[in-house]
């Protein structure tokens, strides 16, 4: 139960790679980038604070937008977004 609560905290506390080090930790998550990264898992920044895992699971396309912090690709589909 404690591990699940840590995953749903608003501010990310873990390590970030150099390309994502300047990101707002309240908005970061992992996406599968379909831009220039070609299907690699990359850190991205949402346009809003992280809403929690359950809300992301229930979200539809365009409910949330995230931008890959490596190549800048805009991800409109929250499928497979993780933290």
C-alpha positions as a Markdown table, in Angstrom:
| # | Residue | x | y | z |
|---|---|---|---|---|
| 1 | Unk | 0.0 | 0.0 | 0.0 |
| 2 | Unk | 2.8 | 2.4 | 0.8 |
| 3 | Unk | 4.5 | 1.8 | -2.5 |
| 4 | Unk | 1.3 | 2.6 | -4.4 |
| 5 | Unk | 0.9 | 5.8 | -2.5 |
| 6 | Unk | 4.4 | 6.9 | -3.5 |
| 7 | Unk | 3.6 | 6.3 | -7.1 |
| 8 | Unk | 0.6 | 8.6 | -6.9 |
| 9 | Unk | 2.3 | 11.5 | -5.1 |
| 10 | Unk | 2.2 | 14.7 | -7.1 |
| 11 | Unk | 5.9 | 15.5 | -7.0 |
| 12 | Unk | 8.3 | 12.9 | -8.5 |
| 13 | Unk | 11.2 | 12.2 | -6.0 |
| 14 | Unk | 13.3 | 9.8 | -8.1 |
| 15 | Unk | 16.3 | 10.4 | -10.3 |
| 16 | Unk | 15.9 | 12.0 | -13.8 |
| 17 | Unk | 18.3 | 11.8 | -16.7 |
| 18 | Unk | 20.2 | 14.9 | -17.8 |
| 19 | Unk | 17.8 | 15.7 | -20.6 |
| 20 | Unk | 14.9 | 15.8 | -18.1 |
| 21 | Unk | 16.7 | 17.4 | -15.1 |
| 22 | Unk | 15.1 | 20.8 | -15.6 |
| 23 | Unk | 11.5 | 19.5 | -15.8 |
| 24 | Unk | 8.8 | 20.4 | -13.3 |
| 25 | Unk | 8.8 | 17.3 | -11.0 |
| 26 | Unk | 5.0 | 17.7 | -10.4 |
| 27 | Unk | 4.4 | 17.0 | -14.1 |
| 28 | Unk | 6.9 | 14.3 | -15.2 |
| 29 | Unk | 6.1 | 10.8 | -16.3 |
| 30 | Unk | 7.3 | 8.1 | -18.7 |
| 31 | Unk | 5.8 | 7.8 | -22.2 |
| 32 | Unk | 6.6 | 5.6 | -25.2 |
| 33 | Unk | 7.8 | 8.4 | -27.6 |
| 34 | Unk | 6.5 | 8.0 | -31.2 |
| 35 | Unk | 8.4 | 11.1 | -32.4 |
| 36 | Unk | 12.1 | 11.2 | -33.2 |
| 37 | Unk | 12.9 | 8.8 | -30.4 |
| 38 | Unk | 11.1 | 6.1 | -32.4 |
| 39 | Unk | 9.3 | 4.0 | -29.7 |
| 40 | Unk | 11.8 | 4.4 | -26.9 |
| 41 | Unk | 10.6 | 5.1 | -23.3 |
| 42 | Unk | 11.3 | 8.7 | -22.5 |
| 43 | Unk | 10.6 | 11.1 | -19.7 |
| 44 | Unk | 7.9 | 13.6 | -20.6 |
| 45 | Unk | 6.3 | 16.6 | -19.0 |
| 46 | Unk | 2.5 | 17.0 | -18.8 |
| 47 | Unk | 0.8 | 20.3 | -19.3 |
| 48 | Unk | -0.9 | 19.9 | -15.9 |
| 49 | Unk | 0.3 | 18.4 | -12.6 |
| 50 | Unk | 0.3 | 14.6 | -12.5 |
| 51 | Unk | -3.3 | 13.6 | -11.7 |
| 52 | Unk | -2.6 | 10.1 | -10.3 |
| 53 | Unk | -2.5 | 6.7 | -11.9 |
| 54 | Unk | -6.2 | 6.0 | -11.7 |
| 55 | Unk | -7.2 | 9.2 | -13.5 |
| 56 | Unk | -4.6 | 8.5 | -16.2 |
| 57 | Unk | -6.1 | 5.0 | -16.7 |
| 58 | Unk | -9.5 | 6.5 | -17.2 |
| 59 | Unk | -8.4 | 9.4 | -19.4 |
| 60 | Unk | -9.3 | 9.6 | -23.1 |
| 61 | Unk | -7.2 | 10.9 | -26.0 |
| 62 | Unk | -6.6 | 14.7 | -25.6 |
| 63 | Unk | -7.7 | 14.7 | -21.9 |
| 64 | Unk | -4.0 | 15.2 | -21.1 |
| 65 | Unk | -1.0 | 16.2 | -23.3 |
| 66 | Unk | 2.6 | 15.4 | -22.5 |
| 67 | Unk | 5.7 | 16.5 | -24.3 |
| 68 | Unk | 8.8 | 14.3 | -24.7 |
| 69 | Unk | 11.7 | 16.0 | -22.9 |
| 70 | Unk | 14.1 | 14.4 | -25.3 |
| 71 | Unk | 12.7 | 15.3 | -28.8 |
| 72 | Unk | 9.7 | 17.5 | -28.0 |
| 73 | Unk | 7.1 | 15.2 | -29.5 |
| 74 | Unk | 3.5 | 15.9 | -28.3 |
| 75 | Unk | 1.8 | 12.8 | -26.9 |
| 76 | Unk | -2.1 | 13.2 | -26.9 |
| 77 | Unk | -2.9 | 9.6 | -25.9 |
| 78 | Unk | -2.3 | 8.7 | -22.2 |
| 79 | Unk | -2.1 | 4.9 | -23.1 |
| 80 | Unk | 1.0 | 3.4 | -21.5 |
| 81 | Unk | 2.0 | 6.5 | -19.5 |
| 82 | Unk | 3.6 | 5.5 | -16.3 |
| 83 | Unk | 5.4 | 7.0 | -13.4 |
